[in-house]
Amino acid sequence: MLDHLGEFKRDFFAGELTENNIGDEVRLLGWAESVRDHGGVIFINLRDKEGIIQVVFDPSKSPKEEVEKAKKVRLEYVIGVLGRVERRPAGTENPKIPTGNIEVIGQKLLILNTCDILPFPIEDDINVNEEVRLKYRYLDIRRNKMFKNLLLRHEVYQKTREYLAGHGFLEVETPMLTKSTPEGARDFLVPSRLEKGKFYALPQSPQLFKQILMVGGIERYFQIVKCFRDEDLRKDRQPEFTQIDFEMSFVDEEDVMAISEGLIHYLWKEILGIELKLPFPRITYKEAIEKYGTDKPDLRYGLELVDISDIAKEVELKVFRNVVESGGLVKSINIKGGAKLTRKEIDELTNEAINFGAKGMAWIKLENGKETSPILKFFTDEQKQKIYERLNAEDKDLLIFIADTYETTHRVLGFLRKIIAEKMNLIPQGQWKFIWVVDFPLVEWDEEENRLVALHHPFTSPKEEDLDKLDEAINNKEIALNFKSRAYDLVLNGEEIGGGSIRIHRPDIQKKIFEMLNISEEEAEEKFGFLIQALKYGAPPHGGLAFGLDRIVALMTGSDSIREVIAFPKTQKGNCPLTGAPDFVAQEQLDELGIEVEISVKEGDR
C-alpha cells in the first residue's frame, strides 16, 4: 500500500469520461464503491465527486501483478488507477449510470488507503438510525444523495451572491461575538476571559448591525450569515442556522419584496431550471388565519376553513351555542371523499385535535345517501341543509367541526388541515406555491409576562395610519392590539422561508414603541442603546428581509429535514454525535474564565 501519490496525478474525473475518450489513457483517483471478482477478472466501480466509472483488471489485458493487487481491494479503499478507456462489450452496458457504455481497463493500481468495516453501506436508500449517520457523517456525505444536497447548497450560495452583488448589494460581515439582547429566544453566551463575569452573546440575527449599516450609508447590504438561538429543536430548527440576510435604504415594502422575488426567481431558474411566475400572490395575516388556520398556508390543496357560527348559535347542541354566545367560533372543514375514513381514524383525528388544544371534535359523515354522526339529533333538517350548502357538502364527504375561542379554533383546524392532507394524499408533488403574508399585527399579548410583546421584533415599523395613535396605545392595549405592522413573510408550500419588515428609523417612534412594550428607558438603553444612539444621527428609512437558507435548500432538494442539507447538524437534543459536543471542559479553562459549574444530578441518574 502506498501513502503518497508520487508522480501519479489525476487527469480526469470518473463522471467526466464519455465515449469520446475511448482509446485514451486516463489517471483516476477515488474510492472503491464496489468490488466484484468474476472468475479472476476484477471489476471495481471507482467513485469520485463527479460520478462512477467501471474499472476492469483482466488477466488477458492487465499486468498480472496489478490483477493480484486488485484482488486485495475492499469497499471504500482509496485507490488510483491508470488505464485505457474502452467500450463495454455488447450486452454488459449499464444504463443506470452516465458512463454505462464505457469502462477503463486497468494497467496500474495504487492502493492509497484501506477502510475499516463500514457501519452502514454507502448507498442512497439506506435504513439507518439518523444518530449513526451523524456520528459517521464523513461516510454519510459520500452517499450520492447527501453529496448532491451539499452541491445544491453550494450553488445557492454562489447564485445568491451573484444576484445580490449584481443588484448593488455590498457583502458585509457582522460580529459573531456581540452583546446579549434577549428579546424572544434565549441567547448562547460566551464568557470573557479578559473581563471576568462579563459575557458575549452569539447573535440570533444581524438585526441591529444591519440597521446600523444603513445609518452608515451602505444603503444595500447582504450577508450569508450564521445565526444562533438556544431554543427547543425540531426538524426545521437548529441551534445554529444560516440566513440570507439583506437590508436596503430609502425603500418601502414593494422594493424589498421585489428584490426578494427576484432572488427566488433567479435561484429556481438557474439551479432547478424552473421559471416561476411573478409577482407572487399575497394574502393578509387575517385572511391566512381565518381561511387556513395558519400564517404559513400551504396552497397546494384545499381544505379551507368555513365559519358556520351564525348557524351553530341556533342549534340545540349546547357546546356550539355556548361557544358562540361567549364570543368564540364554530368552524368546519369539508374533507372531500373523507367518508371512507373509519371510525377509528376519525377518533384518531379527534385525539389530535385535543392534543392541539381543542376540547373535542364533532363530525358528520355523508355516505351512500345516509348521514352518520353522534350530533345529528341536535340539528333540524333546515339547519343541516344550511351547513351542507355552506360547506358545499355532498355524498362521500366528511365534515369536521371545532368550537372554541378564535385563536384555538383556527390553530387546531390549521394543524388538522395538514394532517388530513397528508393522510388523504392530497398534497401534489412538484408544485411550488409561493405566497406573501402581509399586514401582520404589530404586537400580541403575552399572558405569562402580562404585557404586550412584538410579534416580529421591536424594531418593526407600524403602518403609517397607526403612527398618530401611538401615544394612546401606550396605555391602551386594545388600541395597540389593532395596530398593523409593515412586516411581510414569504411562504412556500406551507413553510415560511423568509420574513422581514420596514424598520423604525426615527428615534421618537422607537422610544414610543418601547414604552408600549413596557420596556423602560433604562432597559432599552441597556439592551439596545447603541442602536437608539445611531438612529439619532440621520438614519434613513430602511427595511430588509432574511431568508432561511437551510429551509430553502431542504425544499429545493425535497428533503424532510434541514439536517439533510447541513454538513454537520446537531440532533434534536442539540448534540453533535460526530464530535461529542457539547462536552465538559478542563477545570483549568473554567478557572481562567472565573466560572464555577454546579451540576445537579437527578436521583435516577446516580
N, C-alpha and C positions, 0 to 999 in steps of 0.2 A: 504493500500500500504506500502511495506517495502522500506527502503532506504539503506539496507545493506544485505549482503549475509548470515551473521552469519556462521553457520557450513555447509551451502549449497555450495558445490564445484563441478564444472563440472568434470565429468569423461569421457565424450565422446563429440566429435563434431557431429553435426547433420549429416553432409555428410559422416562421417566415419562409420555409422551404416549399417550393412548388415544383410542378413538372418541368418548369423551365430550368431547374437545377439538375435535371438528370444528366449524369456524366461528370458532375462537379465533385471535387474533393472538398469536404467540409470538416470543420472542427466544431464540436458541440460540447456544451457543459450544462449539467443539470442534475436531476435526481432520477433514480430508477423507480418509476411508478409501478411497473410490473415486470416480472421476470418469468420466462417460460422455457423449459427445456424439452424440445421436441426431437427425441432420438439423437441427442448430441448437438443439434442446432439450437443455439441460444437466442431467444427473442427478448429484447429489452425495450420497453416503452420509456424513452427519455423525455422528461418533462422539464421545461423552464418557464419563465414568466410569459412567454408568447405562445406556448402550446405544447404539443406532443408529437414525437416522431418515432416510428418503429426502427430500432437498430437490430441488425441480424449479424450474429457471429456464426458463420457457416464454415465447417472444416474444409469444404471444397473451394471456398473463396477467401477465407480469412486465415491469417497465420495461426498455426496450431497453438502456440503459446498464448495468443490473445483469446482463443476459444476457451482454453483451460482457465484463464483469468476470469472470463465472463461467467463461467460456471460458479464462481465464488460470490457473485453479486447477489445481494438480497434487497428487499424492499427499502426504498428511501436511502440507499447508498448514494453518496455524491460521486459522480463519475464524469470523466471526459472521454470523448470518442472522436477519433479520426477515421473517416470513412468516405465511401463513394455513394452518391445518390443514384438509385436505380428505380425503375418502375416495378411495382409489385407484380408477381406472377398472376396471370388471369385467374379470377375466382377467389383471390385472397385479399381483395380490396376491402377497406373499412370505411363505409360512407358516413360513419358517425363522427369522424374527425376530419378537419380540413386537409390534413396530409395523408389521407387514407389511400391514395393511389400510388404513393411512393414509399421507399424505405431506404435506410442507409446501411450499406454492407461494411461492417466494422473491420478496420485494418489495425487499429491500435486502441487500447483501452487503458485509461487511468482510473484507478480507484482512489479517490481523494479523501474519502472518509466513510466509515461504516455507520450503521444505525442500529440502536437497540430495538428490541421487540416493541412494536407500536402499541400505545394504549387504545387506539382506535384506528380504523382504516382511513386513509387519505382519499375519501370519496365524498361526493356531494350529498347523497341521500343516506345519511348515517343516523342511527337511533342511539344517540349518546347523551348522557346527562350533561346539561349545559356547564355545570361547575367543572366537570372533567375537561370539556372543551376549552374553558377559560384557563384552567391550570396549565394545559399544554397548548396555549394559544398559538405558539410558533408553528405547531403542526396543523392546527385548525386553519391558519391563514394559507397554508399550502393547498387547501382544497380550492378547486376552481371557483366555486360559488363565493366563498369568502374573499378570494383574491379579486374577483370581478366587482364585488361590493366596494372594496377599498379603491379599486381603479376608478370606479364611477365617482366616488367621493373626491378623489384627486381631480377629476375632470370638473366637478362642481367648483372646487377651489379656483382652478385656473380660469374657467369661464366667468366666474363671479368677478374676479379681479379684472379680467379683460373688459367686461361690460361696464363696470362702475368707473374704472380708470378712463374708459372711452367716453364717459359722460361727465368728466370733470371732477371726479371724486379723488381725494388725496388719502392714501392709506397711512394712518397714524396709529401707533401703538399707545395704549394707556396702561397705567401701572397695575401689576399683579398684587403688590403689597400696598394696601391703602387703609383708609380709616373705616372703622366699623360704623355703618349707618343702618342698623336693623330697622326695616320697615317692610314686614312681610315674612319671608323665610329667614331662618337662622343663618348667621354668618359662620364661615370657617375662620377660626382665629389662629394667628401665628405670633408666638411670643417674641419680644425684642430682647436680644442679649445685651445690647448696649444701654437700654433704658429699662431695667428690670421692673416688672409689674405693669408694663405697657404692652399693648398688642397691636399688630397689624390685623387687617381682615382681608381675606381673598374676595375679590369683587363679585357680587351677584350679577352685575352687569356694568358696562362702562357708562351708565346713565349720566352721572354728574360730570364726568370728564368730557363726554362728547358735547354736553351743553356748554361747558367752559371753552371747548374748542371753537364753538360758534361765536362766543364772546371774543375769542382771539382772532376772529376774522378768517378762519379756514374756509367757511361757507359750505364746502361739501367734503365731508369726512366719511371714511368707511374703514372697517376692520373685521377680519375673520378672527374671532376672539374667544378664548376660554372664559367661561363663567362658572361660579361655584355657589351652590345652595345646599345647606345642611337640612334636608327635608326627607320625609318618608319617600321611598323609591317605589317605582313600578316599571312596567315595560317601556314607557316613554319618558322616563326620568332617570337621570344620572347625577351624582353629586358634582361632577364636572362635565360640562356640556359645551357645545360650540355654537356661537351665533354669527350670522352675517349681520353686522351692525352698521347702520349708516344714519347720518344726520345732515340736514340741509338748512341754510339760512334763507330768509326772505321768501318763504313758501307758505302755501296753505295745504289743506288735506288733499286736494286734487293733484298737486305737484308730487307729493310723497307717494300717493297711490299709483300715479302714472309711472314713476321710476320703478316702483315695486313690481307692477305688472310687466314692465319691460324686461326686468331682470328674470322673472319667472318664465316669460315667453322665450327669452334667449336661451335659458338653461334647457328647457324642454325641446326646443328646436335643435340646438347644437349637440346635445348629448343623446336625447331619445329619438330625434328625428320627427318630433310631433309638433304640428303647427296649432297652437292654442288660439282660440277666438278671443279677441279683446274688444272692448273692456270686459272685465269680469262683472257678473251681476252683483247687485247689492241688496241687503236686507237690513232693516233696523234691528237692534237688540230686542226690542219689544216683540216685533214680528217673529223673530227667530225663536224666542222662548215660547210664545203662545202657539206657534204653528208646529214646532219640532221639539219643544221641551228642553232646548239647549242653546247656548250661544255659539256652538260649533256644529251646525247641522250638516248631516250627510244627505245630499240631494240626489244620490244615485237611486233612491227608491222612495215610494210614497209614505204610507202610514202616518199621515198628518193628524194632528190633534184637533178634535172638533168639540166645541163648547156646547153642552146641552143643559146648562144651568137653568135657563129660563123654563125648560120643560121639567127638569128634575125638581124644581121647587113646588110643583103642583102634584107630584106623585105621592102615594101613601108610604113609600119607603122612607122611614124616618132618617136614616143615615144621609140620604140625598137631601131631603128637605132641611134638616138641621144644619148641614154644612153650608148650603146656600144662604139660609137665613142669618148665619153668623158671619157672612162675608166671604165664604170660600167659594170653590168652584166644583162643578162636576164636568169632567171631560172624558172623551172616548176616542178610541182608535178602532177603525174597521179593518180587521185582518182579512183581506180578500182570500178566499179559499181556506180560511182558518178553521172551518168546521171539521176538517179532517184531524185536528188535534184531539187527542184522547183526554179523558177527564184527568188522568194522571198528569199529562203535560200542562193542562190548564191549572191544576193545583201547583205545579212547579212554577208557573208564571206568577201565581198569587203569592207564593213564598218569596219570589224575587222582589215583588212589589213591596212586601212587608220589610224585607231586608233593606230596601232603599228608603224606607221611612213611612210608607203608607200603612193605614190601619187594616187594609184589605183590598181586594179587587173583585168587583162584580163583573158578570159576563152574561151574554146571551148568544146561543148558538142557533144558526138558521141552517137546517139540513133536511133535504127531501120534503120540503113544504111544511116542516114542523119547527116549532120554537122550543128550545130547551134552556132552562135556567132556573135557579132557586129563587130569583127575584121577580119572575113574571107575574105572580099573583098581586103584586103591588102596583101594577100598571093597568090602566084602562086600554082598550083596543085603540082608542084615539091617540093616547099618549105614546103607545108603542109605534103607531104609524108615523107620528111626528118624528120620533127618534130615527126610524128606519129611513125616512125621507132625508133627514138632516145628514145622515151618515152614508147615504147612497147604498144602503144595505140590500143584499139580495141573497138568494139561496146559495149555500155553501160558505157563507161568511161567519166570522166570529167577532162579536163586538165586546170590547173590554172597557170597563169604566173605573175611574179613580175619582173619589170625592174627598177633598181635603182643602187646605189652605192654597192660595195662589202659588206660593213657592213650592210646596210639597207636591201638589198635583202635577205641575209641569216637570219637576225634577224626576219624579217616578215614571211618568209616561215617556219622558225622554230616554231614560235607561231601558225601559221595556221595549220601546220602539227599536232600539239597536239589537236587543236580544232576539226579538221576533224576526227581524230582517235576516239575522244570521241563521236562526232556526228554520226559517221557511225558504232559505236560499234565494232571497230577494235581491242580493247585492251583486250587480253585474260587474264582471272583471274588465279591466282595460279601459275604464272610463275615468276622466279627470274632471271632477265637478268642483270648480273654484267658486267661492262667493265671499264678498266683503260683508262683514258685520259692522255696522256703524251706529252712531247715536247711543253709545253706552251711557248708563248712569254715571255721574261723576263720583258719587260716594255710595256707600252702603252702611247699614247699621250693624255693629259688632256687639252681640249680646254679652259675650264674655268680658270685653273691655268697656262695655257700656258707653260707647262713643261712636261717632262716625269715623269710617276709615275710607281711604281712597280705593276705588275699585281696581285701578291700574297702579298708579303711584302718585304721590302728592305734587308732582311737577306737571301733571296733565292739565291743559287749559280747559276751563269751562267754555260752553258755547257763548258766542258774543251776546246773545239775548239774555243770558243769565248774569252777566257781569254787574249790572245795575242792582241786582238783588243780593249781592254778596254780603253786605252789612246786615241785612235782615236774616240771612241764612246762618250767620254765626251763632245766633241764639234761638234758631227755629229749625229743628232738624227736618220737619215736614217740608219746608221750602227747599232745604238742601237736598233731600232725597229726590226731588223732582228735577234737579239740575242734570243736564246732559253734558257729556264731555266731548272734546274734539279728538276722540280716540277711534281707532279702526283696527280690526283684526282680519287677516286673510285666512280662510278655512278651505281645506282641500279634503274631500271625501270624509268629512266628519272629524278631521284633525286640524287644530289650529297650527298653522305653520309659521305665522308671523303676526306681530302686533306692534302698534306704535301710536303716536299722538302728536298733535301740535302742542308744544310746551308753553309754560308760562314764562314770558320773557320780561315782565315788569315786576320789580321788587314789591310794589304796593299790593299787587294782586296776589303774589306768592305769600305775602305776610297774612293776608285775609284768609287764604286757603288753609294755612297752618292754624289760624285761630279757629276756623270752622272744624278742623280735625282735632281740636283740643290739644294741639302741640304748642306748648308755651314758647315765649321768645327765647328763654334760656335753653330749652330742649332743642329748638330749631337751630340756635346758634351752635350748640354743642355738636349736633349731628350734621347739619348742612351749612354751617357758617361760611365756608369757602365758596359755595355756590351763591348764597344770598349776597355775599360781598361782590362777586363777579357780576351779578345782574345789575348792580348799581353803576356799572361803567359802560353804558351804551350797549346792552345786549340786544341783538337783532331779533325779530320774530323768527322762530325756528321750529322744526319738527323732524321726526325721523321714524324709523322702524327697525325692528330686529327680527330676522328670520331664524328659526331653529334649524340649523344646518343638518344636525343628526336626523331630525324628523323628516326633512325634505328628502335626504338620501334614502332613508328607510322606505318612504313612499315610492320613490323612483325605482327602487330595486325590488319592490313587492315584499319587503321584509316585515315580519310580525313585530319586531322589537328593534329599538335603536341600538341595542347591544350587537346586533348583526352587522352594523355598519361602522362600528368603532373598533379600532385595532385592539385596544386593551381596556375594555369596560370593567366596571365594578358589578358585583352581584346585587340582588335586591336588598341585601343587608349592608351594602356599601363596602364589601370586601373585595380584594383582588386575589383570586386563587393562585395566580402566577407568582406574585412576589410575596404574598402573605400580609400585605398591608390591609388595615392599619396594624401596627405592632408596638410592643413595648420598646423603649429606648434605654440606653445605659444611664445609670444614676449620675455619672459624670456630666452627661449632657443636660440633665434636669438641673443639676447644681449650677451649671453655667448660666442657666436661664432664671435661676431663683424660683424654681417651681417644685412644689411638693405634690405628689399624686396620692390621693386617697382612693383605694379600691374597695368597694362594698361587695362582699361575697355573699350570695344567697345561700340559705341553709342547704338547699338541694344540690348546690354546686361544689360543696366541700369535698 
